[in-house]
Each structure stands twice: as C-alpha cells, then as structure tokens.
Amino acid sequence: MTRRVRIAAQVAPQHATWQQISDAVHRAEDLGVDIVFNWDHFYPLTGDPDGAHFEAWTMLAALAESTERVELGTLVNCTIFRNADLQADMARTIDHISGGRFIFGTGAGWFEREFDEYGYPFGTPGQRLDTLEGDLHRVRARWAKLNPPPARPIPVLIGGKGEQKTSRIVAEHADIWHSFVEPEVYQQKAAVLARWCETVGRDVSDIEFASGTGPRGQGSLEFDYLDRQHEIGVTLFSTHVMGPEFDDSGVRRLLEWRASRGLS
Amino acid sequence: MTSRPVRIGIQLAPQHATYAKIRDTVVELEQLGADILFNWDHFYPLSGDPDGLHFESWTELASWAEITSRVEFGALVNCNSYRNPDLQADMARTIDHISAGDSGVGRFIFGTGSGWFERDYDEYGYEFGTPGQRLDALADALPRVESRWQKLNPPPTRDIPILIGGAGEKKTLRIVAQHADIWHSFVSADDLPRKLDILREHGEAVGRDISEIELSNEPRVKDLRIADALREQGVTLFTMGISGPDYPLDTVKEWLAWRDAHNG
C-alpha cells in the first residue's frame, strides 16, 4: 500500500518551562507537522543532567486540550514505570480528551539513572523486553474491555532495533515501527522484521516504518539521506525540537523535503 | 477558631458521562464560583452500572489544568497503590506547572489515600493486601513524594497542599498529623470533637500544630443545618459529589450561596 509521508516533531520536555514546551508544540502544529511526540523520562537526556524536566503523560493530556489537529504520543513510553492496565486507561482517556489523536508509543526503557532514582528495578534488557511483551497483551486486552472504548483503534508505535526480541514484538503488536538507524542498517532491520512477520503471520506492509534523527547524533536531515530512507519504505520521519531554544529548523527541513518531493 | 474562609469543593465523579460532558461541567463549575474541583482515582464506577463509562484520574486532571484558570483541583483522592510515589510527585509537580498560567502559581492539590476498592486492584493486577498494609505503604510513600518535590527541577510553583482522606484513629490520623495540609473525612459534627482530640494527640506526638490543618468534610446528607454544625466544629472546606450522566448543579448553587453568606 502507498502511505502518505508524515512528519513528526519530538519536543523534548527538558531545559525549559512548561510554557516554552507548550509554545513549541503549538508552533510545530502551526508549521504543519502531523504528529507531536515527547518522551517518557525523568531527567534530561542531553545537556545538564539535572536540568529542568517534566512528566510525559500529564503533559500529553494537557496538550490534548490545547492542540486541535496533530496526533500526540510518547516516543516512547517506558512500560516499566506504570502498570500496563493503567497505561491502557490513561491512553484511552487522553484519546477521548483529544478526540482520537493519541498514539501509544512504547518501549522497554533503558535509562538506568531514572530507574535508580525513582526506585524501579532496572533488571536486564531481556527482562525489560519480556515485561514489554507481557504488558502489550494487557494493554490491548484492557482497551477491548474499557467503557467507553478508545475513540479509534489507538495506533501502537514500538521503538527499537533488537533482532531477537524487539523485532518479534514489533511484528506481533506494532502499527508503527520506529528506529534511529541509518538507511543501510534500517534495511537490514526491516528484513529481519519481515521474517518475524512471516513467522507470526502478519503482513509487514501493515506496519508503518518510522525513522528519526535523535538528540545524540543519530540520523541526518540531508535530502539525499531522507530520499534513501523513503526509498526503503520509511514514511514517518521524526526529528527533535530541543529546549531551551526549541529551534524548529529540523522540522522545517523535513517539511521542505516532503514538499520538494511532492509527497505532502 | 479559624480565619480560614469557607470553601466549596465539588467532586465530579468521572463516571457515566462522556469526556465532553465532564469538560463542560468543569468549565461551568469554575464560572459558578466553586473553589476546588475534584475527581477520584478509580477504574470503575462506584455507583450505578458497575461497568458504566469511566475515565482515568490523573490525565483528566492534567486536562483540567489546561481548561480552567482559577479553581484549585485534584483527586479526592488518589490511590497510593497505583503509581510509584516518585512518579506521583513528578506528575503532581508537572500538573502544578501546567496549571500556573500567567500568575506563576499552580492550582493543584495532592489529595491522596491508601485505596480500598478491591475490584480496581483485582482487574488491573495490583496486590490488594490488607488495610494495614496499604496504610503502611501510604505512610512510606508520603516522605518519598515530599522528598521528590524537594529534588525536582523545576520545583513545584508552590508548596503543593496535601489532602489526606480517612478517619482511622491509629494509622490514618497519625499520617494526617505528619503530612496533611487538609484533612478530609465524612465524620459527623457529633463525632468530630473526639476525632480532633485524637488528631491533636498525634500532632503532639509528632510535633505538629494541628491548627495548621484545614478541616474538610462531606456531609452524607446535603442539609445546610448539618453544614452549619460542622462549621461550628471548625470545618471550612465542604465537599459535595456529583455524578454523570447529568452532574446536577442545583444543590451546588445553594451551597455556594451559603458559602458567600458565611464569608461575607
């Protein structure tokens, strides 16, 4: 199937006041992005490690009120931090607040400092991925039971590139697969995902491919790089908008690239 | 006995209503002059059809931070069992900031308790335990919440008021004496002096002047003579629950007029 190319701004909830974060989200909506993400952490990922930072889900619920058009979600939620049934209930409530614009982006978590400081067991990557898999079943089961149900089938986005567990979990559960890897690696990972899809009986074309440029030097906003990502099947492109400046030149560049290729 | 003004808190049960109806009611209650708006932290209706419509508490409160501009608001009450205490603190502080607006002073009240509704626990996969265990968990959680508020960057915009509900004499009132800015109960005017004596004893044991604690009460019968009797015992915050689908406001308006007469 042919998917529309979509652009997402990941507004980092760090090194800024709430008002600055909220303003950055509204600017991104006004610029024409399709999706605004934040992330689910307790401390900044770049810059001063003890700088200003806010909580993901309550921010999204407020933004569900103040935005009008964009889809909203975490890139990504850390499944360890909240009971899975509660995650489903929060997601469904924000979905209703927003009139059906919530995306459930989730993952296993990785940032050890926040586990230690807030008192969560960190465990091993394998244990966290097992938890993620179990939690995704619970989230879907809860969505099927909640009254009212979600306003739409809430898209599930899963981030990561691990070939043994993450890719299989994506094959089984994701509507959107997101990764921060370059095109050559992305293609390899996509092939792994296609094999897992065969194994679990899923049509890989049902999964939207998403790729991002990250805060730690991942990816690129060069047009030929974006062209290559698009050629291998990526249709959702995300980039960070980082406090305190919330420079949105990366978002503008993605929008320019999309327009220049006639993909809007 | 006190110079505190009489305040009216309206608890909108997040049940048997669409989110649009809840939002409209919140906005109308702020316009009518309510001092505080509450919801509750449950997963199923507490009255009426046990499988009726219901929404999640904290995401709803974050929405209220955005759609109101004057009222204070919070849960009556949060269930401590459902979320990690450090996360509770982070969410509370984030909502506090979202609600601050141009004044720079937040409007969030952290109402909390140990939890009691077994169906919530069973269905969402929380361990129910015993009332004593849940109260011990609450006693352990509150220092973590307070400590996290000290550490967060940015800190809360104000000393977030802590409201604690319950009238258990050995454990709950001890926790109230140690941590509460507002003590909420359903105790009758006849029984209140004895409970206050016990609270005072706990206050002496932990070195707290309990006159610092605002007394909140919800009379089970909505009779203003009962409210007058409670007022004479020092109660200044009066709460009243209303429920979907209709959220009737007639009694609310009577009580707001009664408040205005008291406050001159």
Interface residues (C-beta under 8 A of the other chain):
Chain A: T17 W18 S22 F42 D50 G51 A52 H53 F54 E55 W57 T58 M59 L60 A61 A62 A64 E65 S66 F81 R82 N83 A84 D85 L86 D89 M90 R92 T93 I94 H96 I97 E117 Y118 G119 Y120 R138 R142 N147 P148
Chain B: T18 Y19 F43 D51 G52 L53 H54 F55 E56 W58 T59 E60 L61 A62 S63 A65 E66 I67 Y82 R83 N84 P85 D86 L87 D90 M91 R93 T94 I95 H97 I98 A100 E123 Y124 G125 Y126 R144 R148 N153 P154
